[in-house]
Each structure stands twice: as C-alpha cells, then as structure tokens.
Amino acid sequence: MALERLLRGFADFRVGYYRDHLELFEKLATEGQSPKILIIACADARVDPGILTQTRPGDIFTVRNVAAMVPPAQWPPDTRHHGTSAAIEFAVRGLGVEHVVVLGHALCGGIASLVDGRDSIYASYDYLSTWTAIAQEVRDLAVRELSGRPRPEIARAVEQAAVLNSLSNLMGFRWIAEKVTAGALSLHGWWFNMTEGQLYAFNPATALFEAVKGVSIEPTVASTTALSAIKPARLLAAVAGKKPAF
C-alpha cells in the first residue's frame, strides 16, 4: 500500500508539477545543476529541507544522513567509503556552492540514541552508534554541563551542539577552510523545532540558537569568524546558565 502511494504520487507529479514546470526541467536537463546552497540535513522523514524551504528542483544540493552529521575530514584521503564527505566535496569543489547549511532538528532519533547510549532502544544496531559517535564528546560535555536537567532539555542541547560540531568538522576540510577564508563560502548552523514550526540560527555573539524572525540572516561562519566562536562548549555553557527557550 505504501509503495502504491508513491507510484500514484509520481503519476500526479508527471501530469501536474512536471508539466507545469516543463521549461525548468528542460533547462536542468540541458544545462545541468548550479545550486548556490548545500544543505546537510537529517534523514528523518519529518524534516524535508525542500519542503521546509519551499525550493524548486535545482535550487539546493542536499545531503541527508542520520542526525545531519559531518564526519571529521580524513587527511590524507584513504580508501574507505566516505559518502557524506564525498557529497560535500562535490557540492563545494564541483558545483561551487556559496553557502553550506547544517540543519539539525528537534526530536532527532539519532541524537536520542547518542544521548541514551547503552540504554537506547537502538543500542544493538550494527552501524548507528559508530556514526553518531562523531558527536560523542559533545554529548558527554552536555551531560556534564546540564547535569540535573530533564532529559528532553539535554537531548535538545545535544541536537544544537551537534550542529556546531559539524560546522567545526567542515572547517577541517582544507578546500572549505580556504574558501571560507577567501570570503567565497559561508557556513550556517540552523535548528528546526517541528513542534512550533520555528527555525533557529546560531548567533556566535550570544552563543545561542535564536529564532529566525525575518528573511535576512547572518552566517555562523564567515571569513572573519574565529573558530572558537562556534565551539559547542560555548553553547552548552550558555544553555546551562539559563533555562533554554525551546
């Protein structure tokens, strides 16, 4: 039944959206893609970057994985399978995107499994814990900094801190750091709260994720940004100092 729903949806797409935007698809087919934005998002079925941003085909290059994580750069490159890193490299070096957005979100199952550790219902999975361990240090720091806080508050703090961890890891790729330094690339840390339909962006000045109220937003990391400004520890210390506005 679920698969049939997809096929019916494709049939509707072909006679509806595709036909209505035929000129766009012909241009994309003949001229290729030239998105200006890369969004690294979670694979969670509830958080679709294209729907959240109301974009058209060709507007954004999207990488989705568990918990929207960016692994540390491997240098020199080895022969292992680096799917996320390869997609990021293709977008930055091949397509020349001008912005990279790391988009975390509330109620993330991948982050929940990281927070719960051996007590997680996913603890027996073969690959999940190895992947989410990318943010293990962030998780451990959050548990210490927010000791005594309710688990949902700790989990949401880790969701946001993991975004900063991914931004820091992005700067470990030499071809990203070079473009950021040259002013040709900006990095953004966003977090979406699906329970209220609100987007938050990290503000290095306050070390907090703040609600986005308008259509203009400053990058989290630009050519003049010190890496110390996006350390997850700053966010967690700020959150520990007051009740977070989740």
N, C-alpha and C positions, 0 to 999 in steps of 0.2 A: 504493500500500500504506500509506504513512504517513497519508494523508488518511482512508482507511477505518478506521484505528486510532482516529482522533479520533471518527469517527461512531459506532463501536462503544462508545467510551468515553462519549459523550453518551447513548447508549441505556441503558447501565448506570447512568449518573447519574440519568436520568429515573425509572427504576423502582426505584432504590436510594436514593441520598442525598437526592434531591429529595423523594421520597415520605416518607422517614423524617423530613425536616425541613420538611414542608409548612407547618406553623404559622409557622415562621421566615420562609419565603419569602412567605407571605401578609402577614405584618407588614411586611416590607421593601417589598412592592409597594404596600401601602395607606398606610403611614406614612413611607416614604422612608428614606434612609440617615442615620445620625447617628454616624459613626465618631469616636473620640476621638484617633486616631493617623493621621498621614500618614507613610508610608514611601517614601523616594526611593531606589530600588534600581537595580541594573544589569539590562539586558535579557537578560543571559546565561541561557541555558536551564537551567543547572545550579543557579541560585540563585533560587528562587521564594520571595518573602517570606511568602506564605500558608502554604507547606509548612514553612518554617523556623520559623515562629512558631505553627504549628498553630492558626490562627484560622478563624473561620467567616465566611460571607458577611455583609458589613455591619460587620465589626469594624475593618478597616483600609482607608484610602484609599491606593491605591498608584500611584506614578508610576515608570515604568521607562524608562530610556534607556541609551545606551552609557556605561559606567563610572560610573553613578549621579551624574552631574554636575549642578550647579546653576549656570546662567549668571549673570553679574553682572546686577543689576537695571538695566533701561533706564528712565531718568527724564529728561525726561517720556516716557511711552509713545509708541512710534511705530507704524507700520502693518505692520511685519514680522511674521513668524509666530513667536510665542513659545510653543510648545507646552508645554514644561516649566514655564515661568513661569506660564502660564495655569492649569495644573493645580494648582500650588502655591497660587495665589491663590484658586482655587475651594475648596480644602480649608481654607485659613486664614480667609478672609473669608466664604465662603459656608457652610461646614459647621462652622466654629468648632472645629477640632481643637485639642487641648490639648498635643499632643506632635508634633514633627517629627523623624523618624529618617533620617539619611543612612547607607545601608548599603552599604559597599564590600565587596570580597571578594578572596580570593587567586586568582591565575592569571587575572586580568582581561585579556581580549584588547584592550580599548580602551586600557587603561593601557599594555599591552605595546607597542602601536603608537605611543603617545606617547613612551615611553622610547626606542624604536629609531629614531624619526624617519624620515629618508630611507632607512634600511636596513630598515625594516619591510616585510613582505610586502604590507601594505595601503597602502603609500605612494602608489599610483596611484589610490586611491579618490577619488571626487568630493567627498564631504562629511565623511569621518571625521576628517581632520586638522584641519579648521576647528573641528569640535565639540570634540575633545579638547584643542585649544589653550586652552580655558578654564583648564586646569591647566598651561600651558606654563611659566610662571615657577616653579611648584612643581617641575616635572620638572627644569628647568635647575639649580635650587638643590640638588636631591637628587643630581644627577650630580656637582656640585662638592663637596658635603659628604661624599659617600660614595665619592669617587674611590679606585679601587683595590679596592673591594669587588666580589664576584661580582655579575654582572648580576641573578640572581634576588633578591638582597638589595636591590639598588637598586630593582627593579621593585616589590617588596612595600612598600618605604618610600614610593614614589610612590603606590601604592594607598592607603596610610593617609593620607599628606599631602594627597591629593586630596579625601579626606573632609573634612578640616579646611578646605580651600579652599572647598568647597561650603558648609560651615557659615558661614564668613565672608561668602560671597556672599549667603546667606539673610538675614543681618543688614543687607544693603544694601537690602532691600525695606522701605519705611517702615512698612507695616502689620504686618510681622513684628517689626521692632525695637520698635515701640510696644507690641505685646502681650507681648513678652519683658520689656520694662522694667516693664510693669504687673503682671508675675507671672502672666499668663494663658496663657503659652505657654512651653514648654521645648524646647530643641533637643538632639539626641543624635547623637554620632558613633560608629558601630559598624563593625566589620570582621569578616567571617566567613572562617575558614580551612577550606575544604571538605576538605582533606587530613586534618584531625584532628577535624572536626566541632565546632570550638570557636568561640564568639563572643567578640570582644574589644570593649571600650568605651574611649574616650579619657578619660583622667584628667588634667584640667588641672593638678593638683597635681604630678604626676610628668612631665607632657608625653609620656606614652607610652600606647599602647593596651594595656590589661591584660585578661587573661582574666576573663570573667564567671563567677563561681563559684556565685552564688545567684540568687534571683529579684528581689532589690532592687538598683536601680542608680541612681546619681545622674546628673542631666542634665549634658551637656557645657557647655551654655549656658543659664543662668537669669538672673533679674533682677539678681543680684549679680555675674555673671561679667564680668570685663574682657575685651574682645576680644583684647587682647594674649595672653591665656592660651590662645587657640586658634590662634595663628599657626603655620602649617606649619613655619616655621623653628625653632620650639622643639622640635617633634617630631623633625625631622631632626638637630638638634644633639644631642638625647638619644640617638637611634639611633646617630649617629656615635661617641658616647662609649663605646659598649659593643656587643657582638655582640647583635643583636636576637633576642628569643625567638620566632622564627617556628615 
